[in-house]
């Protein structure tokens, strides 16, 4: 059959339709092109010069030069272009609903925050995740399910081993958390009620998270005198539970124990050598932060409810025994050997106490400013309703050794503060840029590429997030653009409410959330779900 002109026309139109609309009719091929930056791609490989093209929420092309038109072309010459930072340990749920822009994080280049650390998470997770999903926010957020919260739910925080029936209930809650979208099981075996949990019980829960593709991440039982045994325990839980295991915010607390990171990191190396998938995260500060009660009082004083704690402290001999433990913690552990090394971060019962140290509080209470007087002041604080504290008791050498280790990634352990309120640990404002400014540029502890790997591809791989953490075509367009010569943390312990400097522009899911020193109106953050999520 000979094709009639009409058939030819239909054929031609068909070919044109199949080939797609001509580019001119479709508008520019890219939504944004970042031109001329130094690309640090997250792998740890040396930087290279190139252009990055974004369409929608995705990186679609990276090349030496991208000449095609774009809705927006941004000159980033002289600047570093890196994947957005992924913070594997945050307490963002305290503040993300007050400050959905999470300025303290986004201005550092953090584009994803992980919640539910230290054994503490909402139970069940689904309503919390739905509420987060509905919240217009600047950053992506995911969560772990907390072992301590699960134990409280089933056993009310008592100090005894669980019965087989209780373990069954807890395993079911881990499974529910994982299928709701958790990335794994977190524990805080230092805290009540985690501290009452035998290792074997944690292993039983870890097995469930592991079977569903999750990881185990632990604020260990003891980061001072028992730090080596605690790392052994964390490794054993990974080994017996059959899942990746992570020592979170690894540090050595208390001067008598400084130097033990040599042993703890050797344990990590040995575990890895026998195929146990053990890793570490850390923040770049020599002070930690938690409540005064958790840091300084023995777990036996904190068992059960707050009322029970208060009642115990009214008994003279119990109080004396508790005080003895507080004195020891002041001398050897989080107290840092000097009451001045314990600074109050925030106190709901008296906000004016924020910024004062335990020696100041002792004097205010007409006590002497010795460790003994400070211990009495600490008990008084707990009785009044407790405070968050900052504890200067970490050695710099251990910190650098831990940061340098190839199996260590960066995590802030921070929160989303309300700007100007209370006296929080500066890690919330400065962790990532402090690593880049102090430990890369000034002290040269890490190369820029290695530091960025620890903030991007490494945590993404750890979480099993396959489409973030690298600059590659096909990956989600989470990016940070910064000036390597200027990036720095401005937040200090004395003046924590100061944003990071040197970060020029931050992109989340293809949308600019921060530029020209200000947050934009874009709220492109999404909830990230773990590997076992089932949608109901
Ligand atoms: Zn912790």
Boltz pocket constraint, residues with backbone or C-beta under 6 A from the ligand:
constraints:
  - pocket:
      binder: B
      contacts: [[A, 118], [A, 188], [A, 219], [A, 249], [A, 413]]
      max_distance: 6.0
